[in-house]
Amino acid sequence: IIQFRAETKQWYQRRVRGPLLLSTTFFVMVCFALLGVLVALTAVQGQYTQTFTIGTNATLLCSFKSLEDPSLIETVKWFQKGKRLRTNPRYLYSSDGLDYTLTIIGVTKKDKGKYLCSPKTVVDMEVADGSFTIKVQKARLPNPPPASQLTLPQHGSGQINCNFAAGKDAYIGMELYWTRDGERFETEDQVLRESESTYRTFTDENGVDHLALENVQGDIAGAYSCNYQYPDGQVFSMIFNISVRELVGPKDVERVINFKEDYLS
């Protein structure tokens, strides 16, 4: 544009008697035309900072709308801290027209830092990279509900229901484990190794987790917890205080029975 303006000035000086208004108008029109071309060929990307919770999915979007024609982009490369991201089960790449997306599955502390999306065009033109900075944070745990009280009959059965489906579905790699009085169960089917009581765990179609106790004995009474360990190490627990009610049989009844003896002569 500067060179074009100088040439216009020389032309004006050579033709002093030329119409001033026409020359100025022509100059302004050409400058705006050149400026429009420059803007169209340069997709200026902003610099964004986004914060994601550990264990959730992070999605980064690069949009090159100012190019207008998607066929101008041959490929888009993604970089983290200057290193190109290659094929990885945790990275999902997608594109839709002039929008290019990187999704990181289950964000960890290692995923924080600066990211670039760098386009390569089919023709020789300069297109700015998109720049992102990812920050990570620990999850905000919900407030636990009050402890529940549950009384089970001796030799009977009972069930604990932990409804935390909405919370656990948002995190990749969340682990559930059960405890009694702060200790994990001793075997895969017994709360206590020496007890006759057994248990099983399952998750229903609605995502609710269950603990079913069978042949309940008095020795398994205690404080039970379903514990959800987040990917960042934090644990959310729901507590159930279980007591066992002994079976009480009918009271003894005292009866007086008179026998009459017959003597044979």
VOPAGU-2260 file (C-alpha; in pm, 1 decimal, decimal comma):
REM VOPAGU-2260
SITE   aa  ch    i         X         Y         Z
SITE  ILE   A    0       0,0       0,0       0,0
SITE  ILE   A    1     285,7     238,8      78,9
SITE  GLN   A    2     448,3     164,8    -256,7
SITE  PHE   A    3     119,8     213,0    -438,1
SITE  ARG   A    4      73,3     550,5    -268,9
SITE  ALA   A    5     419,9     666,1    -379,0
SITE  GLU   A    6     349,9     571,9    -738,5
SITE  THR   A    7      19,5     758,3    -721,8
SITE  LYS   A    8     198,2    1067,2    -592,0
SITE  GLN   A    9     453,1    1056,2    -875,9
SITE  TRP   A   10     176,3    1019,9   -1127,6
SITE  TYR   A   11      -0,5    1319,0    -972,3
SITE  GLN   A   12     317,0    1529,0    -984,1
SITE  ARG   A   13     366,8    1445,6   -1350,7
SITE  ARG   A   14      11,0    1553,6   -1428,4
SITE  VAL   A   15     -40,8    1859,2   -1209,7
SITE  ARG   A   16    -340,8    1968,9   -1405,4
SITE  GLY   A   17    -522,9    1632,9   -1355,2
SITE  PRO   A   18    -844,4    1639,4   -1164,6
SITE  LEU   A   19    -753,9    1632,0    -796,6
SITE  LEU   A   20   -1083,1    1485,8    -684,7
SITE  LEU   A   21   -1066,2    1197,5    -933,6
SITE  SER   A   22    -710,9    1106,0    -833,9
SITE  THR   A   23    -789,6    1108,1    -461,5
SITE  THR   A   24   -1104,1     901,1    -507,1
SITE  PHE   A   25    -919,6     644,8    -719,1
SITE  PHE   A   26    -641,5     621,3    -461,5
SITE  VAL   A   27    -881,4     564,0    -170,9
SITE  MET   A   28   -1079,1     301,1    -362,1
SITE  VAL   A   29    -768,6     103,3    -452,3
SITE  CYS   A   30    -636,1     121,2     -96,0
SITE  PHE   A   31    -962,2     -16,1      41,5
SITE  ALA   A   32    -960,3    -289,4    -220,3
SITE  LEU   A   33    -609,1    -394,4    -124,4
SITE  LEU   A   34    -698,2    -382,1     244,4
SITE  GLY   A   35    -998,5    -606,2     180,1
SITE  VAL   A   36    -777,9    -863,8       8,2
SITE  LEU   A   37    -533,2    -864,8     297,2
SITE  VAL   A   38    -808,2    -917,4     553,1
SITE  ALA   A   39    -960,7   -1200,2     351,9
SITE  LEU   A   40    -630,4   -1385,7     328,9
SITE  THR   A   41    -540,6   -1355,0     694,4
SITE  ALA   A   42    -750,3   -1538,1     952,2
SITE  VAL   A   43    -632,7   -1363,3    1266,4
SITE  GLN   A   44    -688,1   -1596,0    1565,3
SITE  GLY   A   45    -721,3   -1470,9    1919,8
SITE  GLN   A   46    -545,7   -1595,1    2230,2
SITE  TYR   A   47    -778,3   -1768,2    2474,7
SITE  THR   A   48    -737,2   -1902,1    2825,6
SITE  GLN   A   49    -971,6   -2176,5    2938,2
SITE  THR   A   50    -991,6   -2364,6    3268,6
SITE  PHE   A   51   -1100,8   -2728,8    3281,5
SITE  THR   A   52   -1166,7   -2959,2    3575,2
SITE  ILE   A   53    -943,1   -3265,7    3604,9
SITE  GLY   A   54   -1121,2   -3571,4    3469,5
SITE  THR   A   55   -1356,7   -3382,7    3237,4
SITE  ASN   A   56   -1325,5   -3341,7    2860,8
SITE  ALA   A   57   -1170,4   -3026,5    2714,4
SITE  THR   A   58   -1266,8   -2898,1    2369,7
SITE  LEU   A   59   -1063,8   -2638,6    2178,6
SITE  LEU   A   60   -1210,7   -2474,5    1867,6
SITE  CYS   A   61   -1014,5   -2299,6    1593,1
SITE  SER   A   62   -1229,5   -2110,9    1344,3
SITE  PHE   A   63   -1094,9   -1960,8    1021,0
SITE  LYS   A   64   -1415,6   -1788,9     911,0
SITE  SER   A   65   -1236,2   -1501,5     737,5
SITE  LEU   A   66   -1102,3   -1739,2     471,3
SITE  GLU   A   67   -1459,8   -1805,7     356,8
SITE  ASP   A   68   -1360,0   -2106,2     142,3
SITE  PRO   A   69   -1284,4   -2428,7     339,5
SITE  SER   A   70   -1095,7   -2575,9      43,3
SITE  LEU   A   71    -817,3   -2323,4     101,6
SITE  ILE   A   72    -709,2   -2517,0     412,9
SITE  GLU   A   73    -516,7   -2836,7     340,1
SITE  THR   A   74    -468,0   -2941,7     702,4
SITE  VAL   A   75    -450,7   -2805,3    1057,0
SITE  LYS   A   76    -181,0   -2920,8    1296,8
SITE  TRP   A   77    -217,0   -2901,4    1676,1
SITE  PHE   A   78      72,6   -2834,7    1911,9
SITE  GLN   A   79     115,7   -2841,7    2289,2
SITE  LYS   A   80     410,9   -2654,4    2436,0
SITE  GLY   A   81     570,6   -2649,6    2090,6
SITE  LYS   A   82     537,8   -3026,5    2035,3
SITE  ARG   A   83     301,8   -3156,0    1770,6
SITE  LEU   A   84      17,2   -3373,4    1896,7
SITE  ARG   A   85       6,7   -3710,1    1723,8
SITE  THR   A   86    -252,0   -3989,2    1716,0
SITE  ASN   A   87    -362,1   -4069,9    2070,8
SITE  PRO   A   88    -676,1   -4233,1    2213,9
SITE  ARG   A   89    -717,1   -3926,9    2436,5
SITE  TYR   A   90    -716,5   -3682,1    2143,6
SITE  LEU   A   91   -1013,5   -3650,5    1911,3
SITE  TYR   A   92    -972,7   -3437,3    1600,1
SITE  SER   A   93   -1266,6   -3313,9    1395,2
SITE  SER   A   94   -1352,8   -3044,6    1142,5
SITE  ASP   A   95   -1665,2   -2884,4    1004,6
SITE  GLY   A   96   -1608,8   -2639,6     722,7
SITE  LEU   A   97   -1372,4   -2375,1     857,5
SITE  ASP   A   98   -1403,0   -2496,8    1219,7
SITE  TYR   A   99   -1134,6   -2732,2    1354,8
SITE  THR   A  100   -1174,2   -2897,9    1694,8
SITE  LEU   A  101    -945,8   -3078,5    1937,1
SITE  THR   A  102   -1109,2   -3269,3    2223,7
SITE  ILE   A  103    -894,2   -3397,0    2509,6
SITE  ILE   A  104   -1052,4   -3693,2    2690,6
SITE  GLY   A  105   -1017,7   -3688,6    3069,3
SITE  VAL   A  106    -801,8   -3383,8    3136,5
SITE  THR   A  107    -502,2   -3437,6    3366,6
SITE  LYS   A  108    -242,9   -3203,6    3514,1
SITE  LYS   A  109      -9,7   -3285,8    3223,6
SITE  ASP   A  110    -256,1   -3130,5    2979,5
SITE  LYS   A  111    -212,8   -2775,7    3107,0
SITE  GLY   A  112      -9,6   -2529,7    2902,4
SITE  LYS   A  113     -14,0   -2349,7    2568,3
SITE  TYR   A  114    -174,2   -2498,9    2256,9
SITE  LEU   A  115    -155,4   -2386,3    1893,9
SITE  CYS   A  116    -367,7   -2476,0    1593,8
SITE  SER   A  117    -158,1   -2411,4    1283,8
SITE  PRO   A  118    -325,4   -2419,5     940,2
SITE  LYS   A  119    -154,6   -2517,5     617,2
SITE  THR   A  120    -311,6   -2370,2     304,6
SITE  VAL   A  121    -317,2   -2505,9     -50,8
SITE  VAL   A  122    -184,7   -2176,8    -187,2
SITE  ASP   A  123      94,4   -1955,3     -61,6
SITE  MET   A  124     -71,6   -1732,6     195,2
SITE  GLU   A  125      -5,0   -1637,2     553,1
SITE  VAL   A  126    -268,5   -1739,5     809,3
SITE  ALA   A  127    -219,7   -1673,7    1177,9
SITE  ASP   A  128    -216,5   -1960,8    1427,3
SITE  GLY   A  129    -481,2   -1996,9    1692,9
SITE  SER   A  130    -345,5   -1985,1    2047,0
SITE  PHE   A  131    -494,4   -2136,2    2363,2
SITE  THR   A  132    -377,2   -2165,2    2721,4
SITE  ILE   A  133    -527,8   -2449,8    2925,2
SITE  LYS   A  134    -545,1   -2433,0    3301,9
SITE  VAL   A  135    -663,3   -2722,5    3517,4
SITE  GLN   A  136    -837,6   -2725,5    3853,0
SITE  LYS   A  137    -962,1   -2978,0    4104,4
SITE  ALA   A  138   -1327,5   -3073,6    4109,9
SITE  ARG   A  139   -1570,3   -2899,0    4341,3
SITE  LEU   A  140   -1724,7   -3175,0    4545,7
SITE  PRO   A  141   -2094,8   -3153,6    4635,7
SITE  ASN   A  142   -2201,2   -3141,0    4998,3
SITE  PRO   A  143   -2259,8   -3496,9    5124,1
SITE  PRO   A  144   -2609,6   -3583,9    5248,6
SITE  PRO   A  145   -2668,3   -3666,6    5616,9
SITE  ALA   A  146   -2585,6   -4020,9    5721,9
SITE  SER   A  147   -2872,8   -4264,1    5671,7
SITE  GLN   A  148   -2988,6   -4511,6    5936,9
SITE  LEU   A  149   -3077,4   -4865,3    5836,2
SITE  THR   A  150   -3177,8   -5159,7    6056,0
SITE  LEU   A  151   -3162,0   -5507,5    5904,8
SITE  PRO   A  152   -3306,5   -5829,4    6048,7
SITE  GLN   A  153   -3065,6   -6099,7    6153,6
SITE  HIS   A  154   -3041,9   -6378,7    5893,6
SITE  GLY   A  155   -3231,6   -6150,1    5658,7
SITE  SER   A  156   -3119,6   -5925,9    5374,3
SITE  GLY   A  157   -3095,7   -5555,0    5294,7
SITE  GLN   A  158   -2976,7   -5309,6    5033,7
SITE  ILE   A  159   -2795,3   -4975,0    5023,4
SITE  ASN   A  160   -2859,4   -4741,1    4729,8
SITE  CYS   A  161   -2610,1   -4470,9    4628,7
SITE  ASN   A  162   -2760,1   -4230,6    4376,7
SITE  PHE   A  163   -2463,1   -4032,9    4245,2
SITE  ALA   A  164   -2520,8   -4100,6    3875,9
SITE  ALA   A  165   -2523,2   -3733,8    3772,0
SITE  GLY   A  166   -2193,8   -3665,5    3947,0
SITE  LYS   A  167   -1990,9   -3961,4    3826,7
SITE  ASP   A  168   -2098,1   -3940,7    3461,4
SITE  ALA   A  169   -1920,7   -3606,8    3419,1
SITE  TYR   A  170   -1575,7   -3748,0    3499,3
SITE  ILE   A  171   -1350,6   -3991,7    3317,4
SITE  GLY   A  172   -1179,3   -4244,3    3543,8
SITE  MET   A  173   -1388,2   -4200,1    3858,4
SITE  GLU   A  174   -1361,7   -4506,1    4087,9
SITE  LEU   A  175   -1626,3   -4642,5    4324,6
SITE  TYR   A  176   -1534,3   -4849,9    4627,7
SITE  TRP   A  177   -1727,3   -4957,0    4938,8
SITE  THR   A  178   -1608,9   -4950,6    5299,2
SITE  ARG   A  179   -1726,8   -5055,1    5645,6
SITE  ASP   A  180   -1597,5   -4845,9    5937,0
SITE  GLY   A  181   -1343,1   -4691,0    5699,2
SITE  GLU   A  182   -1199,6   -5023,6    5578,2
SITE  ARG   A  183   -1253,1   -5186,3    5240,7
SITE  PHE   A  184   -1437,4   -5518,4    5236,2
SITE  GLU   A  185   -1208,5   -5811,8    5309,0
SITE  THR   A  186   -1307,9   -6040,1    5020,1
SITE  GLU   A  187   -1496,3   -6014,2    4691,6
SITE  ASP   A  188   -1817,0   -6147,1    4848,3
SITE  GLN   A  189   -1771,8   -6106,0    5225,6
SITE  VAL   A  190   -1762,4   -5786,6    5430,3
SITE  LEU   A  191   -1572,0   -5977,7    5698,2
SITE  ARG   A  192   -1373,3   -6287,8    5617,9
SITE  GLU   A  193   -1499,0   -6480,3    5922,8
SITE  SER   A  194   -1862,3   -6375,4    5886,9
SITE  GLU   A  195   -2138,5   -6583,8    5731,9
SITE  SER   A  196   -2283,9   -6271,1    5574,0
SITE  THR   A  197   -2227,4   -6214,3    5200,9
SITE  TYR   A  198   -2267,3   -5917,1    4967,2
SITE  ARG   A  199   -2279,4   -5822,0    4601,5
SITE  THR   A  200   -2261,7   -5486,0    4423,2
SITE  PHE   A  201   -2425,1   -5376,0    4099,4
SITE  THR   A  202   -2528,1   -5067,0    3903,8
SITE  ASP   A  203   -2878,8   -5042,4    3762,1
SITE  GLU   A  204   -2984,9   -4901,0    3424,9
SITE  ASN   A  205   -3029,1   -4554,0    3578,6
SITE  GLY   A  206   -2669,2   -4544,3    3700,0
SITE  VAL   A  207   -2754,8   -4595,8    4068,3
SITE  ASP   A  208   -2502,2   -4807,9    4260,2
SITE  HIS   A  209   -2627,5   -5075,2    4500,5
SITE  LEU   A  210   -2484,2   -5288,9    4780,3
SITE  ALA   A  211   -2694,6   -5597,0    4859,2
SITE  LEU   A  212   -2632,2   -5781,9    5188,0
SITE  GLU   A  213   -2745,4   -6142,2    5235,6
SITE  ASN   A  214   -2773,1   -6366,1    5544,4
SITE  VAL   A  215   -2711,6   -6067,1    5766,7
SITE  GLN   A  216   -2528,9   -6137,2    6093,1
SITE  GLY   A  217   -2476,2   -5910,8    6390,5
SITE  ASP   A  218   -2099,6   -5894,7    6333,4
SITE  ILE   A  219   -2133,0   -5686,4    6014,9
SITE  ALA   A  220   -2310,1   -5391,0    6179,3
SITE  GLY   A  221   -2128,7   -5060,9    6134,4
SITE  ALA   A  222   -2088,1   -4746,3    5924,3
SITE  TYR   A  223   -2095,1   -4828,5    5552,9
SITE  SER   A  224   -1986,3   -4584,5    5282,2
SITE  CYS   A  225   -2002,9   -4570,2    4905,6
SITE  ASN   A  226   -1693,7   -4373,9    4806,3
SITE  TYR   A  227   -1639,6   -4203,6    4471,4
SITE  GLN   A  228   -1276,2   -4118,6    4408,2
SITE  TYR   A  229   -1230,8   -3836,6    4156,6
SITE  PRO   A  230    -945,7   -3839,4    3902,2
SITE  ASP   A  231    -772,5   -3567,9    4107,4
SITE  GLY   A  232    -770,8   -3794,2    4417,2
SITE  GLN   A  233   -1055,3   -3633,7    4610,4
SITE  VAL   A  234   -1322,7   -3863,6    4755,0
SITE  PHE   A  235   -1695,1   -3803,1    4788,3
SITE  SER   A  236   -1870,9   -4038,6    5032,0
SITE  MET   A  237   -2224,2   -4121,2    5138,8
SITE  ILE   A  238   -2261,2   -4290,1    5479,6
SITE  PHE   A  239   -2513,1   -4551,0    5596,4
SITE  ASN   A  240   -2520,6   -4660,8    5959,8
SITE  ILE   A  241   -2636,4   -5022,1    5966,9
SITE  SER   A  242   -2758,2   -5200,4    6278,7
SITE  VAL   A  243   -2874,4   -5560,8    6302,6
SITE  ARG   A  244   -3189,6   -5658,5    6486,6
SITE  GLU   A  245   -3177,5   -5999,3    6650,1
SITE  LEU   A  246   -3464,2   -6231,4    6583,3
SITE  VAL   A  247   -3695,0   -6261,3    6880,0
SITE  GLY   A  248   -3899,0   -6579,1    6908,1
SITE  PRO   A  249   -4233,8   -6612,9    7084,3
SITE  LYS   A  250   -4235,4   -6593,1    7461,9
SITE  ASP   A  251   -4238,5   -6918,7    7655,7
SITE  VAL   A  252   -4585,3   -7022,2    7767,9
SITE  GLU   A  253   -4627,4   -7221,2    8084,8
SITE  ARG   A  254   -4900,0   -7480,3    8067,4
SITE  VAL   A  255   -5035,4   -7712,9    8336,7
SITE  ILE   A  256   -5120,2   -8057,8    8210,3
SITE  ASN   A  257   -5291,9   -8319,9    8428,3
SITE  PHE   A  258   -5249,0   -8685,4    8348,9
SITE  LYS   A  259   -5489,8   -8948,7    8474,0
SITE  GLU   A  260   -5332,4   -9287,9    8528,7
SITE  ASP   A  261   -5534,5   -9601,3    8472,5
SITE  TYR   A  262   -5437,5   -9906,6    8674,8
SITE  LEU   A  263   -5500,5  -10244,8    8537,2
SITE  SER   A  264   -5611,5  -10511,3    8786,3
